[in-house]
């Protein structure tokens, strides 16, 4: 199971618990699919609300692409000395931010 699927299932299980339904393991396949769809919708709405507020979610540790973007900032910013904000923005842009 991928990390995204694990996260989705954690949210779906939380929704099931919140609604005081039988344990996840006792739900039918259709029930688990329904609550997974509800979880996906909740995550998408939350992600959009964050984006609307100008926030992104990025990995806790930089990826190789993020590190490379930070290291190669001088190839992007050529008209002045790159600032820490330039490096930060390049690294976020290189991430798979949501």
N, C-alpha and C positions, 0 to 999 in steps of 0.2 A: 504494500500500500504506500503510495506516495505521501510526502508531507502534506500536500494540499488536501488529499483525500482524508488523511488522518485528522486534519484541522476541521474539515467539513463534518466528519463523523462526530467529532467532539462537540461541535455546535448542535448537530442534530440530536445527540444524546442529551445535551443540556435542555433543549426544547422539549424533549420527551419527558425528562424529569420535572421540568417546570410545570408541564401540563398534567402531572401526576398520572401518567400512563404506565402500563406494565413495563418492566425492564426492557431495554433495547433488544436483548437476546431473545425475548419472548414475542417480539413483534413479527408479523408476517413480512415477507419480502416486500409486498406492496406498502405496508406500513413504514418500513425502513426507508423505502424509496420516497414516500410522501414527505417524511420528516427531513430527509436529505435535501429534497427540493425546497422545503421551507427554509432550511439552514442556508442553502445557496442564495436564496432571495434575500435573506437577512444580511448575509455577508456582502452581497453586491450593493445593497442599500447603504450599508455602513461605509463601504469603500467609496461610494459616490459622495456621501456626506463629507467624508474626509477630503476628497478631491475638491469639492465645492468650497471647503474651508482652506484650500491651498496646502494640505498635508499629503504626504506620501508615506507608504510603508516600505521600508528597505530592509535588507538583511542586517542582522546585528553585526556580523563581520563582513567586511568588504569582499566582494567576489574578485576573481582575477581581472575581469573586465573593468571593474570599478578602480582597482589599483592601477591598472594600465592607463586608464583615463586620467587619474590624478598625476601619474608620473609624466604623461605626455602633454600636459596642459600648455606648455610653451609652443606646441605645434598648433594649438587652437587660438590662444591669445597671443597675437603677434604684434599688436600695436602698443603694448604697455607691459609692465611687469605683472604677472599673474598674482592675484591675491588669494588668500585662503578661501574666500567666498567663491572665486573662480574654480578652484580645485574641488571644493565641496559640491558645487553645481555640476561640474563635469562628472564627478563620481556618481552623483544621484542620477544624472541623465544616462549613465552607462549601466546603471542597475536595472533590474527588472522590477522597478517600483510599481506598486499598485496604489 
